[in-house]
Amino acid sequence: MKAKSLSGWDKALLLTRAALDKKAGDLVVLDVHAQTSMAEYFILCSGRSDRQVQSIAQGLQQEAGAAGVRPYAVEGTQRGHWVLMDFSDVIVHIFYEPLRQFYDLDGLWSHAPQAKLPASYNKLIAQQRASDAQLSN
C-alpha cells in the first residue's frame, strides 16, 4: 500500500492494529474530524512501562513505514512517558498509564465519538483489557 492511497480511516486502522500487536492497553480511536481541523482521528493507548511505550511507538513506525506511511513528527520517545506521533490525519498518543490518567485526554476529548472498529479489533481490545485486569489483581 502506498501512503497516498491510504485514507485517514485506513491509516487509523493500520496504526491501531500495530499498537494492538504491541499489546497497547486501553486503546481508543476517537473521530475528531468534527471537533478540530488538526486531524480526523486520535488514537489513545497506554503502556505499562516506559519500555513498552517506546516499543509501541517503534512498532507503529515500523508497520507504518512498511506501508509507505511516515510520521510528520514524533515526540517523547526518549523518556517513554507520553509519545506523540503525528501522521497528519491521524495523531497517536501513547501514554505510560499513570500519565494518561493525569493528563486525561480521554476526558478532554469526551465529546468526540469513538470510531467503530472492526469486530476483530474489538476482540483484541477486549482480550488486552482482560489481560491488563489480571495483571492489576
C-alpha positions, 0 to 999 in steps of 0.5 A: 500500500502506498501512503497516498492511497491510504485514507485517514480511516485506513491509516487509523486502522493500520496504526491501531492494529500495530499498537494492538500487536504491541499489546497497547492497553486501553486503546481508543480511536476517537473521530475528531474530524468534527471537533478540530481541523488538526486531524480526523482521528486520535488514537489513545493507548497506554503502556505499562512501562516506559519500555513498552511505550517506546516499543509501541511507538517503534512498532507503529513506525515500523508497520507504518513505514512498511506501508509507505506511511511516515510520521510528520513528527514524533515526540517523547520517545526518549523518556517513554512517558507520553509519545506523540506521533503525528501522521497528519490525519491521524495523531497517536498518543501513547501514554505510560498509564499513570500519565494518561490518567493525569493528563486525561485526554480521554476526558478532554476529548469526551465529546468526540465519538469513538470510531467503530472498529472492526469486530476483530479489533474489538476482540483484541481490545477486549482480550488486552483489557482482560489481560491488563485486569489480571495483571492489576489483581 
